[in-house]
Amino acid sequence: MDDSPITELKSRNVKLQREVERHRDVEVSLLTTMRDVRAASQAKSEFLANMSHELRTPLNAIIGFAEIMESELVGPLGSSQYVGYAKDVRESGQYLLELINDILDLSKIEAGQLEANMESVDLRKTVDVCMRMVKDQATEAGLKIELDAIEDVPVIRSNARMLRQIILNLLSNAIKFTPREGKIDVGIELDDQTREVSLTFKDTGIGIAQSDIARVMRPFEQVESAQGDVHRGTGLGLPMAKSLVELLGGDFKIRSDIDVGTTVTIVLPIDRA
């Protein structure tokens, strides 16, 4: 009797078992790696959160004392130059504090520890306030900012502080990357069917290559412009805005072309439990 088919079947069975065991080993290795990556990410987020808290305390004191010196609250400093130096110290301290707050918020988001306490937010008023806050910055940069909004912008269920942070980040980012005599258009539209409102920020800036968009959406990443320049900044603006939009239950979209400009659209629900 010819047992070659049986022998062949046994051989294939042995090979199959070995292949199954190999795949099982790979799966175990991947699960272990994923667990280690999650643990490292959690440790990083906790470290950033702890360091941010430790840094904010002395920084607030520095800003406070600089404000006192700038206003000469307890007496004249003796020279107008010293008042200017105190202003520089205060502004630098505030910049660092904003950076630390961004890092703290981002680390909390990554660790799942940042909660969006929902409240009624006057969206039109919030946008107006943010545009006024960056008006001087835009004027110094030689840029125009215009708002095109629907007549009755609804009050939405959101988080006022986070929404301001999103809008300011996107406006500041547009100003930073738009050359002089450029323009930034802000739009507010309403979709009655989906009960969603969209905010659009369109600039005539240097733009981002399609291949670099995914990269700039990662924290601390920066890319060179077409002229080979790397612009000053932390690389937190767009990733922070996207993370906060998603935390508020919205969608974040970005479209960009080199030497044409960038358009960022955020879509937020009007009502959210």
DODOTOR-50073 format. One line per 4 residues: for each residue x, y, z of N, C-alpha, C. Coordinates in nm, 2 decimals. Layout:
% residues N
X/Y/Z/X/Y/Z/X/Y/Z ~ ...;
This chain:
% residues 273
0.08/-0.12/0.00/0.00/0.00/0.00/0.09/0.13/0.00 ~ 0.05/0.22/-0.09/0.13/0.34/-0.10/0.09/0.44/0.01 ~ 0.18/0.47/0.10/0.14/0.57/0.21/0.20/0.71/0.19 ~ 0.24/0.73/0.06/0.30/0.86/0.04/0.20/0.98/0.06;
0.07/0.96/0.02/-0.02/1.07/0.05/-0.03/1.10/0.20 ~ -0.03/0.99/0.28/-0.04/1.01/0.43/0.09/1.08/0.48 ~ 0.20/1.03/0.43/0.33/1.10/0.47/0.33/1.24/0.43 ~ 0.28/1.28/0.31/0.28/1.41/0.27/0.18/1.50/0.35;
0.07/1.44/0.39/-0.03/1.51/0.48/0.03/1.53/0.61 ~ 0.10/1.44/0.67/0.17/1.45/0.80/0.27/1.57/0.79 ~ 0.35/1.57/0.68/0.45/1.67/0.67/0.39/1.81/0.66 ~ 0.28/1.82/0.59/0.22/1.95/0.57/0.15/1.99/0.71;
0.10/1.89/0.78/0.05/1.92/0.91/0.15/1.98/1.01 ~ 0.27/1.92/1.00/0.38/1.96/1.09/0.42/2.11/1.05 ~ 0.43/2.13/0.92/0.46/2.27/0.88/0.36/2.37/0.92 ~ 0.23/2.33/0.91/0.12/2.41/0.95/0.13/2.45/1.10;
0.15/2.35/1.18/0.16/2.37/1.32/0.28/2.46/1.35 ~ 0.39/2.45/1.28/0.50/2.53/1.31/0.47/2.68/1.27 ~ 0.39/2.69/1.15/0.35/2.83/1.11/0.26/2.89/1.21 ~ 0.17/2.81/1.26/0.07/2.86/1.37/0.15/2.91/1.49;
0.25/2.83/1.53/0.33/2.86/1.65/0.41/2.99/1.62 ~ 0.46/3.00/1.50/0.54/3.12/1.47/0.45/3.25/1.47 ~ 0.33/3.24/1.42/0.23/3.35/1.42/0.19/3.38/1.56 ~ 0.18/3.28/1.65/0.14/3.30/1.79/0.25/3.37/1.86;
0.38/3.34/1.83/0.49/3.40/1.89/0.50/3.55/1.85 ~ 0.47/3.57/1.72/0.47/3.71/1.67/0.36/3.79/1.74 ~ 0.24/3.73/1.75/0.13/3.80/1.82/0.17/3.84/1.96 ~ 0.23/3.74/2.03/0.26/3.77/2.17/0.37/3.88/2.18;
0.46/3.88/2.08/0.56/3.98/2.08/0.50/4.12/2.05 ~ 0.40/4.12/1.96/0.34/4.25/1.93/0.26/4.30/2.04 ~ 0.19/4.21/2.11/0.11/4.25/2.23/0.20/4.31/2.34 ~ 0.31/4.24/2.36/0.41/4.29/2.46/0.46/4.43/2.42;
0.49/4.45/2.29/0.54/4.58/2.24/0.44/4.68/2.26 ~ 0.31/4.65/2.23/0.21/4.75/2.24/0.19/4.79/2.39 ~ 0.20/4.69/2.48/0.18/4.72/2.62/0.30/4.81/2.67 ~ 0.42/4.78/2.62/0.53/4.86/2.66/0.52/5.01/2.60;
0.47/5.02/2.48/0.45/5.15/2.42/0.35/5.23/2.50 ~ 0.23/5.16/2.54/0.13/5.23/2.61/0.19/5.28/2.75 ~ 0.27/5.19/2.81/0.32/5.22/2.94/0.42/5.34/2.93 ~ 0.50/5.34/2.82/0.59/5.45/2.80/0.52/5.58/2.77;
0.41/5.57/2.69/0.33/5.69/2.66/0.27/5.75/2.79 ~ 0.22/5.66/2.87/0.16/5.70/3.00/0.26/5.76/3.09 ~ 0.38/5.70/3.10/0.49/5.76/3.18/0.53/5.90/3.13 ~ 0.54/5.91/3.00/0.57/6.04/2.94/0.47/6.15/2.97;
0.34/6.11/2.96/0.23/6.20/2.99/0.23/6.25/3.13 ~ 0.25/6.15/3.22/0.25/6.18/3.37/0.37/6.27/3.40 ~ 0.49/6.24/3.33/0.61/6.32/3.36/0.59/6.47/3.31 ~ 0.53/6.48/3.19/0.50/6.62/3.14/0.40/6.69/3.23;
0.30/6.62/3.28/0.20/6.68/3.36/0.26/6.73/3.50 ~ 0.34/6.64/3.55/0.41/6.68/3.68/0.51/6.79/3.66 ~ 0.59/6.79/3.56/0.69/6.89/3.53/0.62/7.03/3.50 ~ 0.50/7.02/3.43/0.43/7.14/3.40/0.38/7.21/3.53;
0.33/7.13/3.62/0.28/7.18/3.75/0.40/7.24/3.82 ~ 0.51/7.18/3.82/0.63/7.23/3.90/0.68/7.36/3.84 ~ 0.67/7.37/3.71/0.72/7.49/3.64/0.63/7.61/3.65 ~ 0.50/7.58/3.66/0.40/7.69/3.66/0.41/7.78/3.79;
0.44/7.71/3.90/0.44/7.78/4.03/0.55/7.89/4.03 ~ 0.67/7.87/4.00/0.77/7.98/4.01/0.75/8.07/3.89 ~ 0.70/8.02/3.78/0.68/8.11/3.66/0.57/8.22/3.69 ~ 0.46/8.17/3.76/0.36/8.27/3.80/0.42/8.38/3.89;
0.51/8.34/3.98/0.57/8.44/4.07/0.66/8.54/3.99 ~ 0.73/8.48/3.89/0.81/8.57/3.80/0.73/8.67/3.73 ~ 0.62/8.62/3.67/0.53/8.71/3.60/0.47/8.82/3.69 ~ 0.43/8.77/3.81/0.37/8.87/3.91/0.46/8.98/3.95;
0.59/8.94/3.98/0.69/9.04/4.02/0.72/9.13/3.91 ~ 0.73/9.08/3.78/0.76/9.16/3.67/0.64/9.26/3.65 ~ 0.52/9.22/3.67/0.41/9.32/3.66/0.42/9.43/3.76 ~ 0.46/9.39/3.88/0.48/9.50/3.99/0.58/9.59/3.95;
0.70/9.54/3.90/0.81/9.63/3.86/0.77/9.72/3.74 ~ 0.70/9.66/3.64/0.66/9.73/3.52/0.56/9.85/3.55 ~ 0.47/9.82/3.65/0.38/9.93/3.69/0.44/10.02/3.79 ~ 0.56/9.99/3.84/0.63/10.07/3.95/0.53/10.09/4.07;
0.47/9.98/4.11/0.36/9.99/4.21/0.42/10.03/4.34 ~ 0.55/9.99/4.37/0.60/10.02/4.50/0.71/10.13/4.50 ~ 0.71/10.19/4.38/0.81/10.31/4.37/0.88/10.30/4.23 ~ 0.94/10.42/4.19/1.00/10.42/4.06/1.13/10.33/4.06;
1.15/10.28/3.94/1.27/10.19/3.92/1.40/10.27/3.90 ~ 1.38/10.40/3.86/1.50/10.48/3.84/1.54/10.51/3.70 ~ 1.49/10.42/3.61/1.52/10.44/3.47/1.41/10.38/3.38 ~ 1.37/10.45/3.28/1.27/10.40/3.19/1.31/10.27/3.12;
1.44/10.24/3.11/1.48/10.12/3.05/1.44/10.00/3.13 ~ 1.45/10.02/3.27/1.42/9.91/3.36/1.27/9.87/3.34 ~ 1.18/9.97/3.32/1.04/9.94/3.29/1.03/9.85/3.17 ~ 1.10/9.89/3.07/1.10/9.81/2.94/1.15/9.67/2.96;
1.26/9.65/3.04/1.31/9.52/3.07/1.21/9.44/3.15 ~ 1.14/9.50/3.24/1.03/9.43/3.32/0.92/9.39/3.23 ~ 0.89/9.47/3.13/0.78/9.43/3.03/0.83/9.31/2.95 ~ 0.96/9.31/2.91/1.01/9.20/2.84/1.01/9.07/2.92;
1.04/9.08/3.05/1.04/8.96/3.14/0.90/8.91/3.15 ~ 0.80/9.00/3.17/0.66/8.96/3.18/0.61/8.89/3.06 ~ 0.63/8.95/2.94/0.59/8.89/2.82/0.65/8.76/2.79 ~ 0.78/8.75/2.82/0.85/8.62/2.80/0.79/8.51/2.89;
0.77/8.56/3.02/0.71/8.46/3.12/0.57/8.42/3.07 ~ 0.49/8.51/3.02/0.36/8.47/2.98/0.36/8.38/2.86 ~ 0.46/8.40/2.77/0.48/8.31/2.66/0.51/8.17/2.71 ~ 0.60/8.16/2.80/0.64/8.03/2.86/0.52/7.96/2.93;
0.44/8.04/3.00/0.33/7.99/3.07/0.23/7.93/2.97 ~ 0.21/8.00/2.86/0.11/7.95/2.76/0.17/7.82/2.70 ~ 0.30/7.81/2.68/0.36/7.69/2.63/0.34/7.57/2.73 ~ 0.37/7.60/2.85/0.35/7.50/2.96/0.21/7.45/2.97;
0.11/7.55/2.96/-0.03/7.51/2.97/-0.07/7.42/2.85 ~ -0.01/7.45/2.73/-0.04/7.37/2.61/0.01/7.23/2.63 ~ 0.14/7.22/2.68/0.20/7.08/2.71/0.12/7.01/2.81 ~ 0.08/7.08/2.91/0.00/7.01/3.02/-0.13/6.96/2.97;
-0.20/7.04/2.89/-0.33/7.00/2.83/-0.31/6.88/2.74 ~ -0.21/6.89/2.65/-0.18/6.78/2.56/-0.15/6.65/2.63 ~ -0.07/6.66/2.73/-0.04/6.54/2.81/-0.16/6.48/2.88 ~ -0.25/6.57/2.92/-0.37/6.52/2.99/-0.46/6.46/2.88;
-0.47/6.51/2.76/-0.55/6.45/2.66/-0.50/6.31/2.62 ~ -0.37/6.30/2.61/-0.31/6.17/2.57/-0.33/6.07/2.68 ~ -0.33/6.12/2.81/-0.35/6.03/2.92/-0.50/6.00/2.95 ~ -0.59/6.07/2.87/-0.73/6.06/2.89/-0.78/6.12/3.02;
-0.71/6.22/3.07/-0.74/6.29/3.20/-0.80/6.42/3.18 ~ -0.81/6.48/3.06/-0.87/6.61/3.04/-1.02/6.60/3.01 ~ -1.10/6.66/3.09/-1.25/6.65/3.07/-1.30/6.79/3.02 ~ -1.40/6.78/2.92/-1.46/6.90/2.87/-1.59/6.92/2.94;
-1.59/7.01/3.04/-1.71/7.04/3.11/-1.80/7.13/3.02 ~ -1.91/7.08/2.97/-1.99/7.14/2.87/-2.08/7.25/2.93 ~ -2.09/7.36/2.86/-2.17/7.48/2.90/-2.22/7.55/2.78 ~ -2.32/7.64/2.80/-2.37/7.72/2.68/-2.26/7.82/2.64;
-2.23/7.83/2.51/-2.12/7.92/2.46/-2.18/8.00/2.35 ~ -2.17/8.13/2.36/-2.20/8.22/2.25/-2.09/8.22/2.15 ~ -2.11/8.15/2.05/-2.00/8.12/1.95/-1.96/8.25/1.88 ~ -2.05/8.33/1.84/-2.02/8.46/1.77/-1.94/8.55/1.86;
-1.98/8.56/1.98/-1.91/8.65/2.08/-1.76/8.59/2.10 ~ -1.75/8.46/2.11/-1.62/8.40/2.13/-1.53/8.43/2.02 ~ -1.58/8.41/1.89/-1.50/8.44/1.78/-1.46/8.59/1.77 ~ -1.55/8.68/1.80/-1.52/8.82/1.80/-1.41/8.85/1.90;
-1.42/8.80/2.02/-1.32/8.82/2.13/-1.18/8.78/2.08 ~ -1.18/8.66/2.02/-1.05/8.60/1.98/-0.99/8.69/1.87 ~ -1.07/8.73/1.78/-1.02/8.82/1.66/-0.97/8.95/1.72 ~ -1.04/9.01/1.82/-0.98/9.13/1.88/-0.85/9.11/1.94;
-0.83/8.99/2.01/-0.71/8.96/2.08/-0.59/8.95/1.98 ~ -0.61/8.91/1.86/-0.50/8.89/1.77/-0.49/9.01/1.67 ~ -0.58/9.11/1.68/-0.58/9.22/1.59/-0.45/9.29/1.58 ~ -0.39/9.33/1.69/-0.26/9.40/1.69/-0.15/9.31/1.63;
-0.15/9.19/1.66/-0.05/9.09/1.61/-0.06/9.09/1.45 ~ -0.19/9.08/1.40/-0.21/9.08/1.26/-0.17/9.21/1.19 ~ -0.20/9.32/1.26/-0.17/9.46/1.20/-0.02/9.47/1.19 ~ 0.06/9.43/1.30/0.20/9.44/1.29/0.26/9.35/1.18;
0.19/9.24/1.15/0.24/9.15/1.05/0.19/9.19/0.91 ~ 0.12/9.30/0.90/0.07/9.35/0.77/-0.04/9.27/0.71 ~ -0.12/9.21/0.79/-0.23/9.12/0.74/-0.37/9.17/0.77 ~ -0.46/9.13/0.69/-0.60/9.16/0.71/-0.68/9.04/0.76;
-0.76/9.06/0.85/-0.85/8.95/0.90/-0.99/8.99/0.88 ~ -1.07/8.91/0.82/-1.21/8.94/0.79/-1.30/8.82/0.84 ~ -1.42/8.86/0.88/-1.51/8.76/0.93/-1.64/8.76/0.84 ~ -1.67/8.64/0.80/-1.79/8.62/0.72/-1.88/8.52/0.79;
-1.98/8.57/0.86/-2.06/8.48/0.95/-2.21/8.49/0.91 ~ -2.28/8.38/0.94/-2.43/8.39/0.92/-2.49/8.49/1.01 ~ -2.61/8.53/0.98/-2.67/8.64/1.06/-2.70/8.59/1.21 ~ -2.75/8.47/1.22/-2.79/8.43/1.36/-2.70/8.31/1.39;
-2.59/8.34/1.45/-2.50/8.23/1.50/-2.55/8.17/1.62 ~ -2.58/8.04/1.63/-2.64/7.98/1.74/-2.55/7.97/1.87 ~ -2.61/7.97/1.98/-2.54/7.93/2.11/-2.52/7.78/2.11 ~ -2.40/7.74/2.13/-2.38/7.59/2.12/-2.34/7.54/2.26;
-2.35/7.40/2.27/-2.31/7.33/2.39/-2.17/7.29/2.38 ~ -2.08/7.36/2.45/-1.93/7.33/2.43/-1.86/7.37/2.56 ~ -1.73/7.40/2.54/-1.65/7.44/2.66/-1.58/7.57/2.61 ~ -1.61/7.68/2.68/-1.57/7.82/2.64/-1.42/7.83/2.64;
-1.35/7.78/2.74/-1.20/7.80/2.75/-1.14/7.72/2.63 ~ -1.18/7.60/2.61/-1.12/7.51/2.51/-1.15/7.57/2.37 ~ -1.27/7.62/2.35/-1.30/7.68/2.22/-1.22/7.80/2.19 ~ -1.20/7.89/2.29/-1.11/8.00/2.28/-0.97/7.96/2.24;
-0.92/7.86/2.31/-0.79/7.81/2.29/-0.77/7.76/2.14 ~ -0.87/7.69/2.09/-0.87/7.64/1.96/-0.87/7.75/1.86 ~ -0.95/7.85/1.87/-0.96/7.96/1.78/-0.83/8.04/1.78 ~ -0.78/8.07/1.90/-0.66/8.15/1.91/-0.54/8.08/1.85;
-0.53/7.95/1.87/-0.42/7.87/1.81/-0.43/7.87/1.66 ~ -0.55/7.86/1.60/-0.56/7.86/1.46/-0.54/8.00/1.40 ~ -0.58/8.10/1.47/-0.56/8.24/1.42/-0.41/8.27/1.43 ~ -0.35/8.24/1.54/-0.20/8.27/1.56/-0.12/8.19/1.46;
-0.16/8.07/1.43/-0.09/7.99/1.33/-0.10/8.05/1.19 ~ -0.22/8.09/1.16/-0.24/8.16/1.03/-0.16/8.28/1.01 ~ -0.15/8.36/1.12/-0.08/8.49/1.12/0.07/8.46/1.10 ~ 0.12/8.36/1.17/0.26/8.33/1.17/0.31/8.28/1.04;
0.23/8.21/0.96/0.27/8.16/0.83/0.22/8.23/0.71 ~ 0.16/8.35/0.73/0.11/8.43/0.62/0.20/8.55/0.59 ~ 0.26/8.57/0.47/0.35/8.68/0.45/0.27/8.81/0.45 ~ 0.34/8.92/0.46/0.28/9.06/0.47/0.19/9.08/0.34;
0.09/9.16/0.37/-0.01/9.19/0.27/-0.10/9.07/0.24 ~ -0.09/8.97/0.32/-0.18/8.86/0.30/-0.31/8.88/0.37 ~ -0.39/8.77/0.37/-0.53/8.78/0.42/-0.57/8.65/0.49 ~ -0.65/8.67/0.60/-0.70/8.56/0.67/-0.85/8.57/0.68;
-0.93/8.48/0.62/-1.07/8.48/0.63/-1.13/8.38/0.73 ~ -1.21/8.43/0.81/-1.28/8.34/0.91/-1.43/8.33/0.88 ~ -1.48/8.21/0.87/-1.62/8.19/0.83/-1.69/8.11/0.93 ~ -1.82/8.14/0.95/-1.91/8.06/1.04/-2.03/8.02/0.96;
-2.06/7.89/0.95/-2.17/7.84/0.87/-2.25/7.74/0.96 ~ -2.38/7.73/0.92/-2.46/7.64/1.00/-2.53/7.54/0.91 ~ -2.53/7.41/0.95/-2.60/7.30/0.88/-2.72/7.26/0.96 ~ -2.84/7.31/0.92/-2.96/7.28/0.99/-3.00/7.14/1.00;
-2.96/7.06/0.90/-2.99/6.92/0.89/-2.91/6.84/0.99 ~ -2.79/6.86/1.00/-2.70/6.79/1.09/-2.69/6.85/1.23 ~ -2.74/6.97/1.24/-2.73/7.05/1.37/-2.59/7.06/1.41 ~ -2.51/7.11/1.31/-2.37/7.13/1.33/-2.33/7.27/1.28;
-2.23/7.33/1.34/-2.18/7.46/1.30/-2.03/7.44/1.26 ~ -1.99/7.51/1.16/-1.85/7.50/1.11/-1.78/7.63/1.11 ~ -1.66/7.63/1.16/-1.57/7.74/1.16/-1.46/7.72/1.06 ~ -1.44/7.81/0.97/-1.33/7.80/0.87/-1.23/7.91/0.88;
-1.10/7.87/0.88/-0.99/7.97/0.89/-0.91/7.95/0.76 ~ -0.92/8.04/0.67/-0.85/8.03/0.54/-0.75/8.15/0.53 ~ -0.62/8.11/0.50/-0.52/8.21/0.49/-0.45/8.20/0.35 ~ -0.38/8.30/0.32/-0.30/8.31/0.19/-0.15/8.29/0.22;
-0.12/8.20/0.32/0.01/8.18/0.36/0.10/8.09/0.27 ~ 0.21/8.04/0.33/0.31/7.97/0.26/0.26/7.83/0.22 ~ 0.16/7.78/0.30/0.10/7.65/0.27/0.19/7.53/0.32 ~ 0.13/7.41/0.31/0.20/7.29/0.36/0.19/7.19/0.24;
0.30/7.12/0.21/0.29/7.01/0.11/0.20/6.90/0.16 ~ 0.13/6.84/0.07/0.04/6.73/0.11/0.11/6.62/0.18 ~ 0.24/6.59/0.14/0.32/6.49/0.21/0.36/6.52/0.35 ~ 0.35/6.65/0.39/0.39/6.70/0.52/0.27/6.72/0.62;
0.15/6.71/0.57/0.03/6.75/0.65/0.02/6.65/0.77 ~ 0.04/6.52/0.75/0.03/6.42/0.86/0.14/6.45/0.96 ~ 0.26/6.50/0.91/0.37/6.52/1.00/0.34/6.65/1.09 ~ 0.29/6.75/1.04/0.26/6.87/1.12/0.15/6.86/1.22;
0.07/6.75/1.20/-0.04/6.72/1.29/0.01/6.64/1.41 ~ 0.14/6.61/1.41/0.20/6.54/1.53/0.27/6.65/1.62 ~ 0.25/6.64/1.75/0.31/6.74/1.84/0.46/6.76/1.82 ~ 0.50/6.88/1.83/0.64/6.92/1.83/0.71/6.90/1.69;
0.63/6.86/1.59/0.69/6.85/1.45/0.68/6.98/1.38 ~ 0.79/7.01/1.30/0.79/7.12/1.22/0.85/7.08/1.08 ~ 0.81/7.16/0.98/0.87/7.13/0.84/0.92/7.25/0.79 ~ 1.01/7.24/0.69/1.07/7.35/0.62/0.98/7.41/0.52;
0.98/7.54/0.50/0.91/7.60/0.39/0.97/7.57/0.26 ~ 0.91/7.61/0.15/0.96/7.59/0.02/1.10/7.66/0.00 ~ 1.12/7.77/0.08/1.25/7.84/0.08/1.35/7.78/0.17 ~ 1.32/7.67/0.24/1.41/7.61/0.33/1.41/7.66/0.47;
1.31/7.75/0.50/1.31/7.81/0.64/1.23/7.72/0.73 ~ 1.27/7.72/0.86/1.20/7.66/0.96/1.15/7.77/1.05 ~ 1.02/7.79/1.06/0.96/7.90/1.13/0.96/7.88/1.28 ~ 0.98/7.98/1.36/0.98/7.97/1.51/0.85/7.93/1.56;
0.85/7.84/1.65/0.73/7.79/1.71/0.75/7.66/1.78 ~ 0.65/7.61/1.85/0.66/7.48/1.92/0.61/7.36/1.85 ~ 0.53/7.38/1.74/0.47/7.27/1.67/0.35/7.21/1.75 ~ 0.30/7.29/1.84/0.18/7.24/1.92/0.05/7.30/1.87;
0.05/7.41/1.79/-0.07/7.47/1.75/-0.18/7.39/1.69 ~ -0.15/7.33/1.57/-0.24/7.24/1.50/-0.28/7.11/1.58 ~ -0.18/7.04/1.63/-0.21/6.92/1.71/-0.30/6.95/1.83 ~ -0.27/7.06/1.90/-0.35/7.09/2.02/-0.49/7.13/1.97;
-0.51/7.21/1.87/-0.64/7.24/1.82/-0.72/7.12/1.78 ~ -0.66/7.03/1.71/-0.73/6.90/1.66/-0.77/6.82/1.78 ~ -0.68/6.80/1.88/-0.71/6.72/2.00/-0.83/6.78/2.08 ~ -0.83/6.91/2.09/-0.94/6.98/2.17/-1.07/6.97/2.09;
-1.07/6.99/1.96/-1.19/6.98/1.88/-1.25/6.84/1.89 ~ -1.17/6.74/1.88/-1.22/6.60/1.90/-1.27/6.57/2.04 ~ -1.21/6.64/2.14/-1.25/6.62/2.28/-1.39/6.68/2.29 ~ -1.42/6.79/2.21/-1.55/6.85/2.22/-1.65/6.79/2.13;
-1.61/6.67/2.07/-1.71/6.60/1.99/-1.72/6.65/1.84 ~ -1.62/6.72/1.80/-1.62/6.78/1.66/-1.52/6.71/1.57 ~ -1.52/6.76/1.45/-1.43/6.71/1.34/-1.33/6.82/1.30 ~ -1.21/6.78/1.27/-1.10/6.88/1.23/-1.06/6.84/1.09;
-1.06/6.94/1.00/-1.02/6.91/0.86/-0.92/7.02/0.82 ~ -0.82/6.98/0.74/-0.72/7.07/0.70/-0.69/7.04/0.55 ~ -0.68/7.15/0.47/-0.64/7.14/0.33/-0.54/7.25/0.31 ~ -0.44/7.22/0.23/-0.33/7.32/0.21/-0.26/7.29/0.08;
-0.21/7.40/0.02/-0.13/7.40/-0.10/-0.01/7.49/-0.09 ~ 0.11/7.45/-0.13/0.23/7.53/-0.12/0.21/7.66/-0.20 ~ 0.24/7.78/-0.14/0.23/7.91/-0.20/0.09/7.95/-0.23 ~ -0.01/7.88/-0.18/-0.15/7.92/-0.20/-0.21/7.95/-0.07;
-0.19/7.86/0.03/-0.25/7.89/0.16/-0.30/7.76/0.22 ~ -0.35/7.78/0.35/-0.41/7.67/0.42/-0.55/7.70/0.47 ~ -0.64/7.60/0.46/-0.77/7.62/0.51/-0.80/7.51/0.62 ~ -0.83/7.55/0.74/-0.87/7.46/0.85/-1.02/7.48/0.88;
-1.09/7.37/0.88/-1.23/7.37/0.91/-1.26/7.29/1.04 ~ -1.32/7.34/1.13/-1.37/7.26/1.25/-1.52/7.26/1.25 ~ -1.57/7.14/1.27/-1.72/7.12/1.27/-1.76/7.08/1.41 ~ -1.85/7.15/1.47/-1.89/7.12/1.61/-2.04/7.10/1.62;
-2.08/7.01/1.70/-2.23/6.99/1.72/-2.28/7.11/1.80 ~ -2.41/7.15/1.76/-2.47/7.26/1.84/-2.51/7.21/1.98 ~ -2.57/7.09/1.98/-2.61/7.04/2.11/-2.53/6.91/2.14 ~ -2.49/6.90/2.26/-2.41/6.78/2.30/-2.44/6.75/2.45;
-2.48/6.63/2.48/-2.51/6.60/2.62/-2.38/6.60/2.70;
